[in-house]
Amino acid sequence: MNGAHDMGGMQGFGPVEIEQDEPVFHAQWEERTFALTLAAAGLGKWNLDMSRYAREQMPPTEYLRASYYQRWLFGLQKLLVERGVVSEGEMRTGRAETDAGGLRPLRLEDLPRVLQNRRGARMDDPVPPKFKAGDLVRARNLNPIGHTRLPRYARGRPGVIERDHGVFIFADANAMGLGKQPQHVYSVRFAARELWGPDASARDSVFIDLWDDHLEPA
């Protein structure tokens, strides 16, 4: 999406404040939001890419004001309602109106199995690569309405394939419920000056992991 969440290369947000000895969670509600998100994902109603896309649909003015876990909570609430796990009324009142539709809640004894048996995005499908290390490529100038892992600042810019990571689930399609569409992911090296102009250091490069469908021959 060309939304407020795609902040790469944007300016005017002030310095990054580093908190010394920062705790994992700043409040109990953040801890609960994290736990609820993992537990709800165990229902199998959505995938990780769908979770990211749900957070990206937060209204821009809210997104820019929200903290990290406020965005997580927004995405979780959206998915729970959209997937029919809870109703709008239940979300508003916090009280159950119907049964859970046969869904099995995540129990304490299930945690080791769920946390240790997470399916990765890497695939074994014999998909031929479109590019190889050393190839000159260009990030496609795409402006999708839905989720994409191609950052806006790299679109239309030339780069070089640094390495082929292998075959992975195509996150852009997976987030939209269009299937895994396995394809190769590459580390693509972009000269800093190609991205940021002549004021950038001539010595610097930016490496971005991109899928076959994000790239075209330069």
Stockholm file with secondary structure:
# STOCKHOLM 1.0

chainA/1-218         MNGAHDMGGMQGFGPVEIEQDEPVFHAQWEERTFALTLAAAGLGKWNLDMSRYAREQMPPTEYLRASYYQRWLFGLQKLLVERGVVSEGEMRTGRAETDAGGLRPLRLEDLPRVLQNRRGARMDDPVPPKFKAGDLVRARNLNPIGHTRLPRYARGRPGVIERDHGVFIFADANAMGLGKQPQHVYSVRFAARELWGPDASARDSVFIDLWDDHLEPA
#=GR chainA/1-218 SS CCSTTCCTTCCCSCCCCCCTTCCSCSSHHHHHHHHHHHHHHTTCSSCHHHHHHHHHTSCHHHHHHCCHHHHHHHHHHHHHHHTTSSCHHHHHHSCCSSCCTTCCCCCGGGHHHHHHCCCCSBCCCCCCCSCCTTCEEEECCCCCSSCCSSCGGGTTCEEEEEEEEEEECCHHHHHTTSCCCCEEEEEEEEEHHHHHCTTSCTTCEEEEEEEGGGEEEC
#=GC SS_cons         CCSTTCCTTCCCSCCCCCCTTCCSCSSHHHHHHHHHHHHHHTTCSSCHHHHHHHHHTSCHHHHHHCCHHHHHHHHHHHHHHHTTSSCHHHHHHSCCSSCCTTCCCCCGGGHHHHHHCCCCSBCCCCCCCSCCTTCEEEECCCCCSSCCSSCGGGTTCEEEEEEEEEEECCHHHHHTTSCCCCEEEEEEEEEHHHHHCTTSCTTCEEEEEEEGGGEEEC
//
